[in-house]
């Protein structure tokens, strides 16, 4: 639609210029994604029921757990459709960041679908073997990291000293805004492994710092380290979202909160006015990601219509792996990956609870001959279920924690 209306604007078609605005296309994306998730979602749920694609539930002694047996799963298909269709319609498809997000969504969606397919149709409870999931996540990390390294469009814009050659004189305002007394500064688009450090002003972290010993090859080894970090983040966050998807609406609502926060971060990072005012890294053309994340928010909220307690459908790994991967790749693209521990704190708690539980159990079993546990059950949300707290209350409290963490993440832009 963007490219079509760009052509129509050249023909002076009335109203065609509206599609030049990111805010307008973002609004269209979130509205359409909500409609797709709620309207098409109902039909998809009926289809899943007809095909008897139901969740296999193990009796873990949790309140209300066995009542969920037979609930349609693989509902992540709804989320994927509600994201991809609006993005393909309203986003600029020649934007490298949009292309990366589409690839990430489809890539991890396919891995999750394969896992659900094996569980549901092949009746293998373990699903896709862990090593194949990891290979898929590593593969996506390589694609994202190497694309950001090799693409000429994936740059950040920095101010340079007037004596430095190769700079471009530009206004401190951009993206369609006009200011009469705009100060002229010298800027330069550069390939960089820098990322934002929360709470610190004028002190961005550069991965190449670790490889400074390599001399003239420091930048190359810095990018190699960046790719390794990218792989780790994508794997960790996608698995964290997968572990969080254990209660009705928990992963969906948490992802929507995280998505809204990422949308704000992308908008200010891709707008020269706000980036200059907040003294943060300006990333040309990253504002286009707001269209994608708007579709993401609409898809998760729309899916929550059916996934809230008591759930009519589960997203399965088709949705959870994709949601986590999207969040990770998005944060990496806008150079805000160091904010993930705060922003994705709920995912982090769920991940750590499993790691701590398993590690402590193995340690005590080796030391005392009998395994002991830190939590009544992991992931963390099941611990609270074991304590007798109703499921809706656990989910709501986790959402509140997610909102608090989102506010803290946004506040870090100003408290520096």
matplotlib code that plots the C-alpha trace (Angstrom):
import matplotlib.pyplot as plt

x = [0.0, 2.9, 4.4, 1.1, 0.1, 3.5, 2.8, -0.7, 0.7, 2.8, -0.4, -1.9, -4.4, -6.3, -5.2, -2.4, 0.1, -1.3, 0.6, 3.9, 3.3, 4.5, 1.9, -1.0, 0.3, 0.9, -2.7, -3.9, -1.7, -2.9, -6.5, -6.2, -4.3, -7.0, -9.7, -7.7, -7.0, -10.6, -12.5, -10.2, -9.2, -12.7, -12.7, -9.2, -10.3, -13.3, -11.0, -8.6, -11.5, -12.7, -9.3, -9.2, -5.9, -6.1, -3.6, -2.2, -2.2, -0.1, -1.5, 0.9, -1.4, -2.2, -5.6, -7.7, -4.9, -6.8, -9.8, -7.7, -7.2, -8.4, -8.3, -7.2, -3.5, -1.3, -3.3, 0.0, -1.1, -3.6, -0.9, 1.4, -1.3, -2.4, 1.2, 2.3, -0.8, -0.8, 2.9, 2.9, 0.1, 1.3, 5.0, 7.8, 9.0, 12.2, 13.3, 16.0, 14.7, 11.2, 12.6, 14.5, 11.4, 9.3, 12.0, 12.3, 8.5, 8.2, 11.5, 10.6, 6.9, 7.9, 10.2, 7.3, 4.8, 7.1, 7.3, 3.5, 2.9, 5.1, 3.3, -0.2, -0.1, 2.9, 1.9, 5.5, 5.1, 8.6, 8.0, 10.9, 14.2, 15.9, 19.0, 16.9, 15.3, 18.7, 20.0, 17.1, 17.6, 21.3, 20.6, 18.3, 20.9, 23.4, 21.0, 20.2, 23.8, 25.4, 22.7, 23.2, 27.0, 26.9, 23.9, 24.7, 21.3, 21.9, 23.8, 23.6, 24.1, 26.7, 27.8, 31.3, 33.8, 33.8, 37.3, 36.4, 35.8, 33.0, 30.3, 26.9, 25.6, 22.0, 19.5, 18.9, 15.3, 14.2, 11.4, 9.0, 9.3, 10.0, 11.8, 12.7, 15.8, 17.1, 20.7, 23.0, 25.4, 27.8, 26.8, 28.0, 26.3, 28.5, 28.5, 28.6, 28.5, 27.5, 24.5, 22.6, 23.6, 20.7, 21.1, 24.5, 24.7, 27.2, 28.6, 27.4, 28.8, 30.8, 31.3, 34.6, 35.9, 36.4, 38.4, 40.6, 43.6, 43.2, 44.5, 43.3, 41.1, 39.2, 36.1, 35.9, 36.2, 33.8, 31.2, 31.9, 31.2, 28.0, 26.8, 27.5, 25.6, 22.7, 22.5, 22.5, 19.8, 17.5, 17.8, 17.3, 14.3, 12.5, 12.9, 11.8, 8.6, 8.1, 8.5, 6.2, 3.4, 2.0, -1.0, -4.0, -3.0, 0.3, 2.7, 0.2, -0.4, 3.3, 4.3, 1.8, 3.3, 6.8, 5.8, 4.2, 7.5, 9.6, 7.3, 8.1, 11.8, 11.8, 9.9, 12.3, 15.3, 14.1, 13.1, 16.0, 14.1, 13.4, 16.8, 18.6, 16.4, 16.8, 20.5, 20.2, 21.4, 19.7, 19.1, 18.0, 14.9, 14.3, 11.1, 9.5, 9.6, 6.8, 4.5, 5.6, 5.4, 1.9, 0.8, 2.5, 0.6, -2.7, -2.1, -1.3, -4.2, -6.6, -5.4, -5.9, -9.6, -9.6, -6.5, -7.6, -8.9, -10.5, -8.6, -10.4, -7.1, -3.4, -0.7, 1.6, 5.2, 4.0, 3.3, 5.5, 8.8, 7.9, 6.9, 10.1, 12.2, 10.4, 11.1, 14.7, 15.4, 13.5, 15.6, 18.8, 18.0, 17.3, 20.4, 18.5, 19.4, 21.0, 17.5, 16.1, 16.9, 14.7, 12.0, 11.7, 12.0, 9.1, 10.7, 14.0, 12.4, 10.8, 14.1, 16.1, 13.6, 14.0, 17.8, 18.0, 15.6, 17.4, 20.9, 20.1, 18.3, 21.3, 23.7, 21.9, 21.3, 25.0, 25.9, 23.2, 22.0, 18.5, 17.5, 16.1, 14.1, 14.1, 10.6, 7.6, 7.6, 9.1, 8.7, 7.9, 4.2, 3.6, 5.3, 2.5, -0.1, 1.2, 0.8, -2.9, -3.1, -5.8, -4.6, -6.2, -4.6, -1.1, -1.5, -2.8, 0.1, 2.6, 1.1, 1.4, 5.1, 5.5, 4.0, 6.3, 9.3, 8.1, 7.8, 11.3, 12.7, 11.2, 12.3, 15.9, 15.8, 15.4, 17.2, 20.7]
y = [0.0, 2.4, 1.9, 2.1, 5.3, 6.7, 6.3, 7.7, 10.8, 11.5, 11.6, 14.0, 11.5, 13.1, 11.8, 9.6, 11.5, 10.1, 6.8, 8.7, 9.1, 6.3, 7.2, 6.7, 3.4, 2.2, 3.0, 1.1, -1.8, -2.1, -1.8, -4.5, -6.8, -6.6, -7.3, -10.3, -11.7, -11.5, -12.3, -14.8, -16.1, -17.5, -19.4, -20.8, -22.0, -23.8, -25.4, -26.6, -28.1, -29.9, -31.3, -32.3, -30.4, -30.3, -29.8, -32.8, -32.1, -33.9, -34.2, -32.1, -31.6, -28.0, -26.5, -26.4, -27.9, -31.0, -28.9, -27.5, -30.9, -30.8, -27.0, -26.2, -25.5, -24.1, -20.9, -19.0, -19.2, -16.5, -14.3, -14.9, -14.0, -10.9, -9.7, -10.5, -9.4, -5.8, -5.5, -6.7, -4.2, -1.1, -1.3, -0.3, -3.6, -2.1, -1.4, -3.8, -3.7, -4.6, -7.5, -8.8, -8.7, -10.6, -13.2, -13.6, -14.0, -16.6, -18.4, -19.0, -19.5, -22.4, -23.9, -23.6, -25.1, -28.1, -28.6, -28.4, -30.6, -33.4, -33.1, -33.1, -35.3, -37.5, -37.9, -37.3, -35.4, -34.0, -32.4, -31.2, -32.2, -29.4, -29.4, -28.7, -25.7, -24.4, -24.9, -22.9, -20.1, -20.0, -19.8, -16.8, -15.2, -15.6, -14.1, -11.1, -10.4, -10.8, -8.7, -5.9, -6.2, -6.4, -4.2, -0.6, 0.5, -0.8, 2.2, 4.7, 8.5, 10.1, 13.7, 14.3, 17.1, 19.8, 18.8, 15.2, 14.5, 12.4, 14.0, 15.2, 18.6, 18.0, 19.6, 18.2, 17.7, 15.1, 12.7, 15.3, 17.8, 21.5, 23.9, 27.4, 27.8, 24.3, 24.0, 22.7, 19.9, 17.7, 14.0, 10.8, 7.4, 4.6, 0.9, 0.4, -2.3, 0.3, -0.2, 1.9, 1.7, 2.4, 5.3, 6.5, 9.7, 10.1, 6.6, 4.0, 0.5, -0.8, -4.5, -3.7, -2.6, -6.2, -6.8, -3.7, -6.0, -7.1, -3.7, -3.0, -6.2, -4.9, -3.9, -7.3, -9.2, -6.7, -7.6, -11.3, -10.8, -8.9, -11.9, -14.3, -11.9, -11.8, -15.5, -15.7, -13.1, -14.6, -18.0, -16.8, -14.5, -17.0, -19.8, -17.4, -16.6, -20.3, -21.0, -18.1, -19.6, -21.8, -19.9, -18.4, -15.0, -14.8, -14.8, -13.0, -10.1, -9.8, -9.7, -6.9, -4.8, -5.4, -4.7, -1.3, -0.3, -1.4, 0.7, 3.8, 3.0, 2.5, 5.7, 7.9, 6.1, 6.6, 10.3, 12.8, 15.3, 13.0, 11.2, 14.5, 15.7, 12.5, 12.3, 8.7, 6.9, 8.0, 5.0, 6.2, 4.4, 2.4, 4.4, 2.1, -0.7, 1.1, -0.2, -3.7, -3.5, -1.9, -5.0, -7.1, -5.3, -5.6, -9.3, -10.1, -8.1, -9.6, -13.1, -12.3, -12.1, -15.9, -16.7, -14.9, -17.1, -19.5, -19.9, -21.0, -21.6, -21.9, -20.3, -23.3, -23.1, -21.7, -18.5, -18.4, -19.0, -16.4, -13.8, -14.2, -14.1, -11.0, -9.1, -10.1, -9.2, -5.9, -4.9, -5.8, -3.8, -0.6, -1.2, -1.5, -5.1, -4.2, -3.1, -6.6, -7.8, -5.0, -4.9, -8.7, -9.2, -11.6, -13.8, -13.6, -14.7, -17.7, -18.6, -18.3, -20.2, -23.2, -22.9, -22.5, -25.4, -27.9, -26.8, -27.0, -30.3, -31.8, -30.3, -31.6, -35.0, -35.3, -34.0, -35.5, -38.4, -36.8, -33.9, -30.8, -27.9, -24.2, -23.7, -25.9, -26.2, -24.4, -22.3, -19.6, -19.2, -22.9, -22.2, -19.7, -22.1, -24.8, -22.2, -22.0, -18.6, -18.6, -18.5, -15.2, -13.5, -14.8, -13.7, -10.2, -9.7, -10.7, -8.2, -5.5, -6.4, -6.3, -2.8, -1.6, -3.0, -1.3, 2.1, 1.7, 0.8, 4.0, 6.2, 5.1, 7.2, 10.4, 9.5, 9.4]
z = [0.0, 0.8, -2.6, -4.4, -2.7, -3.3, -7.0, -6.7, -4.9, -7.9, -9.9, -7.3, -6.0, -3.1, 0.3, -1.1, 1.0, 4.2, 3.6, 3.8, 7.6, 9.9, 12.5, 10.0, 8.7, 12.2, 13.1, 10.1, 11.0, 14.6, 13.6, 10.9, 13.1, 15.8, 13.2, 11.8, 15.3, 16.5, 13.3, 11.6, 15.0, 15.6, 12.4, 13.0, 16.5, 14.9, 12.3, 15.1, 17.0, 13.9, 13.3, 17.0, 17.5, 21.3, 24.0, 25.8, 29.5, 32.1, 35.6, 37.6, 40.6, 39.6, 40.2, 37.0, 34.9, 33.7, 32.7, 29.9, 28.3, 24.7, 24.3, 20.7, 20.4, 17.5, 17.9, 17.2, 13.5, 14.4, 15.8, 12.8, 10.3, 12.3, 12.2, 8.7, 6.7, 8.0, 7.7, 4.1, 3.4, 5.3, 5.8, 3.5, 2.1, 0.8, 4.4, 5.6, 9.1, 8.0, 5.9, 8.9, 11.1, 8.5, 8.2, 12.0, 12.3, 9.6, 10.6, 14.3, 13.5, 11.3, 14.0, 16.5, 14.1, 13.5, 17.3, 17.7, 14.6, 16.1, 19.4, 18.1, 15.0, 15.7, 19.3, 20.5, 23.8, 23.6, 20.2, 18.1, 19.6, 21.6, 19.4, 16.3, 18.0, 19.0, 15.5, 14.2, 16.7, 16.0, 12.3, 12.8, 14.9, 12.2, 9.6, 11.8, 12.9, 9.5, 7.8, 10.2, 9.6, 5.8, 4.8, 3.8, 5.1, 8.7, 10.1, 12.9, 12.5, 14.6, 15.0, 13.9, 14.4, 11.7, 10.7, 10.0, 6.3, 4.9, 7.0, 5.8, 6.9, 8.1, 10.4, 13.9, 12.8, 10.3, 9.4, 8.0, 10.9, 10.2, 12.6, 11.5, 13.7, 13.2, 14.1, 11.4, 12.5, 10.8, 10.9, 9.4, 8.9, 10.2, 10.7, 14.5, 17.2, 19.8, 21.9, 24.5, 28.2, 30.5, 33.0, 31.5, 29.4, 26.5, 27.2, 24.7, 25.0, 22.0, 21.6, 19.8, 23.2, 24.1, 20.9, 21.0, 21.4, 17.8, 16.5, 13.0, 13.1, 16.2, 14.3, 12.6, 15.8, 17.4, 14.8, 15.4, 19.1, 18.2, 16.2, 19.1, 21.5, 18.9, 18.8, 22.6, 23.0, 20.4, 22.0, 25.5, 24.9, 22.6, 25.2, 27.9, 26.1, 25.5, 29.3, 30.2, 28.0, 30.8, 32.1, 30.1, 28.7, 30.6, 27.6, 25.3, 27.7, 28.7, 25.1, 24.3, 27.1, 25.9, 22.3, 23.3, 25.0, 22.0, 19.8, 21.8, 21.8, 18.0, 17.4, 19.4, 17.9, 14.4, 14.8, 14.8, 16.9, 19.8, 19.5, 19.7, 22.6, 24.6, 23.6, 22.4, 19.3, 16.1, 13.7, 10.2, 8.8, 12.0, 12.6, 10.0, 12.7, 14.4, 11.7, 12.4, 16.2, 15.9, 14.1, 16.8, 19.6, 17.7, 17.1, 20.8, 22.2, 19.6, 20.4, 24.1, 23.3, 23.0, 25.1, 28.4, 31.2, 30.6, 27.3, 24.2, 22.4, 23.2, 21.0, 21.4, 20.3, 17.0, 18.8, 21.8, 20.0, 17.4, 20.0, 22.0, 18.8, 17.5, 20.7, 20.7, 17.1, 17.4, 20.5, 18.7, 15.6, 17.5, 19.6, 22.9, 23.7, 27.0, 28.2, 27.7, 31.3, 32.6, 29.8, 29.6, 33.3, 33.4, 30.8, 32.7, 36.0, 34.3, 32.6, 35.8, 37.9, 35.6, 35.5, 39.3, 40.0, 37.7, 38.8, 42.5, 42.2, 40.4, 42.9, 46.0, 44.5, 43.8, 47.3, 49.5, 47.4, 47.2, 45.0, 46.7, 45.2, 45.5, 44.2, 44.7, 40.9, 38.0, 35.9, 38.5, 37.7, 38.6, 42.0, 42.8, 41.5, 43.9, 46.7, 45.9, 44.2, 41.5, 38.0, 36.9, 39.9, 39.1, 35.4, 36.4, 38.9, 36.3, 33.9, 36.6, 37.1, 33.3, 33.2, 36.0, 34.2, 31.0, 32.7, 34.2, 30.8, 29.2, 32.1, 31.5, 28.4, 30.4, 33.7, 32.2]

ax = plt.figure().add_subplot(projection="3d")
ax.plot(x, y, z, "-o")
ax.set_aspect("equal")
plt.show()
